[in-house]
């Protein structure tokens, strides 16, 4: 598959995203007035080097006025279209560093969380095994305060897992 570059909506003529999950600036003119003489020079576009967020997602700065944008958001917006209300940009393989177009889709939060569990990762503090263990302990009569302390989570988190209030916490 060849790498395809397209303008990022809202940043046309300034930034592009690729099907390989990369972001670049495009060649552009910059005007300056050193010593009272207006000068225009061409700045060569380049592939941007993303920074890594604490969540593991990669982001790039798209100019001073806008700030940073997650790479997966830019790629999905460019090639899939605007994100539907209530949907997340999901990584099919659960890896927040793999921003290739063929690895991205729009889906609900539950399936986004389950993608992470499928690769053996953690969503927030708890792994799927942690959730199963909390459910087992609570079903056996453990005290919620002690379970919360053991897993370093809040009592409300333990209660929600016990009562299966979160679809992402239900084990089938």
C-alpha positions in Angstrom: 0.0 0.0 0.0 1.3 3.4 -0.9 1.3 6.3 1.6 -1.4 8.8 0.7 -1.3 12.4 2.0 -4.4 14.6 2.4 -5.0 18.0 3.9 -6.4 17.9 7.5 -9.8 19.5 7.5 -9.5 23.0 9.0 -5.8 23.1 8.2 -5.9 23.0 4.4 -2.7 24.2 2.8 -0.9 24.0 6.1 -0.9 20.4 7.5 -1.5 17.0 6.0 -2.1 13.5 7.4 -1.1 10.2 5.8 -2.6 6.8 5.6 0.6 5.6 7.5 -0.4 7.7 10.5 2.1 10.5 10.0 1.5 14.3 10.0 3.4 16.9 8.0 3.5 20.6 7.4 3.5 21.7 3.8 5.7 24.2 2.1 4.5 27.7 2.9 5.5 31.4 2.6 6.5 33.4 5.6 6.6 37.2 5.5 9.0 39.2 7.7 9.9 42.8 7.9 13.6 43.0 9.1 15.0 46.5 9.1 11.8 47.9 7.6 12.1 45.8 4.4 9.4 43.2 3.7 10.9 39.9 2.8 9.1 36.7 1.9 10.8 33.3 2.2 9.6 29.8 1.6 9.7 27.4 4.5 10.0 23.8 3.5 7.4 21.4 4.8 8.4 18.5 7.0 7.1 15.4 8.7 6.3 16.4 12.3 7.8 14.5 15.2 4.9 13.6 17.6 5.1 13.9 21.4 3.8 11.1 23.6 1.0 11.8 26.0 0.8 10.0 29.4 -2.0 7.9 28.0 0.4 6.6 25.3 -1.3 8.5 22.5 0.8 10.5 20.1 0.1 14.2 19.4 1.5 17.0 17.2 1.4 20.8 17.5 -0.5 22.3 14.6 0.6 25.9 14.9 0.7 28.4 17.8 -2.9 29.4 17.5 -4.4 25.8 17.6 -2.1 23.9 19.9 -1.8 20.1 19.9 -3.9 17.5 18.2 -3.8 13.7 18.8 -2.4 12.0 15.7 -5.2 9.4 15.6 -7.8 12.2 15.6 -6.1 14.0 12.7 -5.8 10.8 10.6 -9.5 9.7 11.3 -10.8 13.2 10.6 -8.9 13.4 7.4 -9.7 10.0 5.9 -12.8 8.7 7.7 -14.6 12.0 8.2 -16.0 13.9 11.2 -16.3 11.9 14.4 -20.0 11.0 15.1 -21.4 12.3 18.4 -20.7 9.9 21.3 -18.0 8.0 19.4 -14.3 7.6 20.1 -11.4 7.1 17.6 -10.5 3.5 18.3 -7.3 1.6 17.5 -8.2 -1.9 16.2 -5.1 -3.4 17.8 -5.5 -1.4 21.1 -2.2 0.2 20.6 -2.4 4.1 20.9 0.9 4.4 19.0 -0.4 2.7 15.8 -2.1 5.5 14.0 -2.3 3.9 10.5 -5.6 4.4 8.8 -6.3 0.7 8.5 -6.0 0.5 12.4 -8.5 3.3 13.1 -12.3 3.3 13.4 -15.1 5.2 15.1 -16.8 3.2 17.8 -18.3 3.6 21.3 -16.3 3.9 24.5 -17.0 0.3 25.7 -15.5 -1.2 22.5 -12.5 1.2 22.8 -11.8 0.0 26.3 -12.2 -3.7 25.3 -9.7 -3.2 22.5 -7.1 -2.4 25.2 -8.1 -5.4 27.2 -7.8 -7.7 24.2 -4.1 -7.0 23.9 -3.6 -7.5 27.6 -3.3 -3.9 28.5 -4.9 -1.8 31.2 -7.6 0.8 31.0 -6.9 3.3 33.7 -5.7 1.4 36.8 -7.4 -2.0 36.3 -6.8 -4.9 34.0 -9.5 -7.3 33.0 -8.0 -9.8 35.4 -8.2 -7.1 38.2 -11.9 -6.6 37.4 -12.6 -10.4 37.5 -10.7 -10.6 40.8 -12.7 -7.7 42.3 -15.9 -9.4 41.2 -14.9 -12.7 42.7 -13.9 -11.1 46.0 -17.1 -9.1 46.3 -19.2 -12.2 45.4 -17.4 -14.0 48.2 -18.4 -11.3 50.7 -15.2 -9.2 50.9 -15.4 -5.7 52.3 -15.4 -3.0 49.6 -13.1 -0.7 51.6 -10.4 -3.4 51.8 -10.7 -4.4 48.2 -10.5 -0.7 47.1 -7.4 -0.3 49.2 -5.8 -3.5 47.8 -6.3 -2.3 44.2 -5.7 1.4 44.9 -9.1 2.5 43.5 -12.0 4.3 45.0 -14.8 2.5 46.9 -17.3 3.7 44.2 -15.2 1.9 41.5 -15.4 -1.3 43.5 -19.1 -0.8 44.0 -19.7 -0.2 40.3 -17.8 -3.4 39.4 -19.7 -5.4 42.0 -23.0 -4.1 40.7 -21.9 -4.5 37.1 -22.9 -0.9 36.4 -20.3 -0.4 33.6 -20.7 -2.4 30.5 -16.9 -2.3 30.1 -16.6 -4.0 33.5 -19.0 -6.9 32.8 -17.3 -10.2 32.2 -19.0 -12.6 29.9 
